Amino acid sequence: MPKKSKGDIVPGAEVQKLLEELTEKRQEIDDKLLFDLNLKEDLQRQLLQLTEDLEDTEIRLATTKKQKKKLDMSISETETAISKLEETAKKLGDTMAKMKKKK
């Protein structure tokens, strides 16, 4: 059996070192997985909240559009009524003027 000098590497030590490196690498991967899983959960919660917010906004939009349509109709009806009142007032004024002339 040859003598071992200080520079010689013990075969078991190389395997042990390799095992430690692999274990460290696995821990790095575990840390990345945990980070990504937590990030995924966070994003899913945000997505759920955004989806709920979107649904609420769509409901408000639909309600507001209906209110606007009713208001537009009321404005149109009011404008028509005012126009008819003005016509009637003019006719009444003309009639009153004719009646005054006849007197």
PyMOL commands that set and color helices and strands:
alter all, ss='L'
color gray80, all
select helices_A, chain A and resi 11-102
alter helices_A, ss='H'
color red, helices_A
deselect
rebuild
show_as cartoon
